[in-house]
Amino acid sequence: MIRKVSVGVDLLNAMHFIVGQSVLKDSHKIVEIKEIESGYHIRIQNELGEIVLWKSINRFVPVTVEYDLNF
């Protein structure tokens, strides 16, 4: 399971997307980051529980992936 995706060449200045992060003026939260054939999909959930695709990141941009480790 992916916990965090950082998009950009320089990790310190990259755009970071983290599961559980509030987005869109705190009206939604990131609930899933999923690897797909063409890149990554980021899905968000609103206060009513509706889940929608928010961002799609293609494989042509530099991406660093952090996985959720459950021991």
N, C-alpha and C positions, 0 to 999 in steps of 0.2 A: 504494500500500500504506500502510495506517495504522500508525504507530509508537506513538502515544500518544493516549489519550482522557482528558480531565479533565472530571469531572462536578461542576458547581456554579457558582453565580453569581460568586463571588470566586475567581479563578484560584489565588491563593496558598493558600487554604484548601480547595480542591476535592479530590475523591478522584481520584487519578491511577492509570491502568492503562497499563502499558508492556509491549510485547512483550519477552519475556526476563525479566520480573520474577518472582521467586519469590513464591508465595502459599500459603496453607493450611499454615502452619508449615514452609515450604520443601519440602513434599512434591510440589508441582506448579509448573509455570512457564506463564506466558501465552505461547501460541504464535501466536495470531491474533486480530486485532481486525478485524471485517468490518462494513461498512455494509450494512444491509438496508433494505427499504422502510419498516419501522416504527421503525427506530433503529439500534442497534449490537449485535452479538453478540461476546462475549469467550470464546474457547475456551482451555482449559488442557490440559496434558499431564502425566501422572504418570511415575514412574520406569520403568514397564513400557512406555511409549510410547503408552498409551491416551489419546486426545483426546476431551474432552467439553465440551459447552456449560456454561459456568460462570455467566455473567451476561448478561442482556439489558437494554439501556438503551433506553427509549423516547424518542421525539422531543419529549416534553412537558417534559423537564428541560433546563436549560442545559448544553451540551456544547461543549468546545473540542477540536478535532481537530488533531493534528500528524502530518504525512505523512512517510514515509521518503523522503528524496531521494537517489537514486543517480546520481552523475555519472560 
